Amino acid sequence: MESFFILGFIILVFLIFFIGFYLFRLKKRIDLFFQRGDKDLEALLSSQIKKVEKQGTEIQKILDEISRLNKISQRSFQKIGLVRFNPFKDVGGDQSFSIALLDLNNNGFIITSIYGREGNRVYSKPINDGKSEYSLSEEEKEAIEKAKS
């Protein structure tokens, strides 16, 4: 009977030692959360949540700005086609030109400058969906195709 008592006492001492060791390790892990001076874990988590919420608001502002800029960029000139040519085959060089300026949807205008001895003439024609309601010269058509490709 006395041997059972001694065996139980040894097991009890071993359990107390094991629980003490486990609590010591647990306390070390908990202390890691409280190493920021006088701040406690709740204050630290609260400040982190506020930062995340603020970042969410800032990200939404950035996404709204990107959307606004995307709409603007679709109306901006993105495609340019330039063709230099000589309208008078027997005289001069390629001093005349047609330049097409188009947006994302192939809307814009084309400017043609015809240079000659007597003077310079400049024409402008609107372009909608890659076409014009006015007749286009071969050079103007080529400038539009260059801009579209």
C-alpha positions in Angstrom: 0.0 0.0 0.0 2.9 2.3 0.9 4.4 1.7 -2.6 1.2 2.9 -4.3 1.3 6.0 -2.2 5.0 6.7 -3.2 4.2 5.9 -6.9 1.2 8.3 -6.8 3.3 10.9 -5.1 6.0 10.5 -7.9 3.4 10.8 -10.6 1.9 13.9 -8.9 5.3 15.5 -8.7 6.0 14.7 -12.4 2.6 16.2 -13.4 3.2 19.3 -11.4 6.7 19.7 -13.0 5.1 19.1 -16.5 2.3 21.6 -15.9 4.8 24.2 -14.6 7.0 23.7 -17.6 4.0 24.1 -19.9 2.8 27.3 -18.1 6.4 28.7 -18.3 6.5 28.2 -22.1 3.0 29.6 -22.5 3.9 32.7 -20.5 6.9 33.3 -22.8 4.7 33.1 -25.8 2.1 35.5 -24.4 4.9 37.9 -23.4 5.9 38.2 -27.0 2.6 39.9 -27.7 3.2 42.5 -25.0 6.7 43.5 -25.9 5.7 46.9 -27.3 6.2 48.8 -24.1 3.0 50.0 -22.3 0.7 49.0 -25.2 -1.4 46.0 -24.7 -2.5 43.5 -27.3 -6.0 45.1 -27.6 -4.6 48.6 -28.4 -2.2 47.1 -30.9 -4.9 45.2 -32.7 -7.2 48.2 -32.6 -4.6 50.4 -34.2 -3.9 47.8 -36.9 -7.6 47.5 -37.7 -7.8 51.3 -38.1 -4.8 51.2 -40.5 -6.4 48.5 -42.6 -9.7 50.4 -42.8 -7.8 53.6 -43.8 -5.9 51.6 -46.5 -9.2 50.2 -47.8 -10.5 53.7 -48.2 -7.3 54.8 -49.9 -7.4 51.8 -52.2 -11.0 52.7 -53.2 -10.0 56.2 -54.0 -7.1 54.9 -56.2 -9.5 52.6 -58.0 -12.0 55.4 -58.6 -9.1 57.6 -60.0 -8.0 54.8 -62.3 -11.5 54.4 -63.6 -11.8 58.2 -64.2 -8.4 58.2 -66.0 -9.4 55.2 -68.1 -12.5 57.0 -69.3 -10.4 60.1 -70.2 -7.8 58.0 -72.0 -10.4 56.4 -74.2 -11.2 59.9 -75.6 -7.6 60.9 -75.9 -5.6 60.5 -79.1 -3.9 57.2 -78.9 -3.4 56.4 -82.6 -1.4 58.4 -85.0 -0.7 57.8 -88.7 1.5 60.0 -90.8 2.0 59.8 -94.6 4.3 62.1 -96.5 3.8 62.4 -100.2 4.4 64.5 -103.3 1.2 65.6 -105.0 3.0 66.8 -108.1 5.0 64.0 -109.4 7.2 66.1 -111.7 8.3 68.7 -109.2 9.5 68.9 -105.6 9.8 66.3 -102.9 7.6 64.7 -100.2 6.8 68.0 -98.5 3.0 67.4 -98.3 1.5 65.1 -95.6 -1.6 63.6 -94.1 -1.7 62.9 -90.4 -4.6 61.0 -88.7 -5.2 61.5 -85.0 -7.6 58.9 -83.6 -8.8 57.8 -80.1 -9.5 54.3 -78.9 -12.7 54.1 -80.9 -11.1 55.4 -84.1 -12.7 58.8 -83.8 -10.8 62.0 -84.4 -9.7 63.9 -87.4 -7.2 64.0 -90.3 -5.2 67.0 -91.4 -3.7 67.1 -94.9 -1.2 69.7 -96.0 -0.5 70.1 -99.7 2.6 72.1 -100.5 3.1 73.6 -103.9 5.0 76.4 -105.5 2.2 78.9 -105.3 1.4 78.1 -101.6 0.4 75.7 -99.0 -3.1 74.4 -98.4 -4.3 72.7 -95.3 -7.5 70.6 -95.0 -9.1 68.9 -92.0 -11.7 66.2 -92.0 -13.5 64.6 -89.1 -13.2 60.8 -88.6 -15.9 58.7 -86.9 -15.3 55.0 -86.4 -12.4 55.1 -88.9 -14.4 56.7 -91.7 -15.2 60.2 -92.9 -18.3 61.6 -94.4 -16.1 63.5 -96.8 -14.2 61.9 -99.6 -10.7 60.9 -98.7 -7.6 60.8 -100.9 -5.5 57.7 -101.1 -2.9 59.3 -98.8 -5.5 60.1 -96.2 -6.9 56.6 -96.3 -3.3 55.3 -95.8 -2.8 57.6 -92.8 -6.0 56.3 -91.2 -5.0 52.7 -91.8 -1.5 53.4 -90.3 -3.2 54.9 -87.2 -5.6 52.0 -86.8 -2.8 49.4 -87.0 
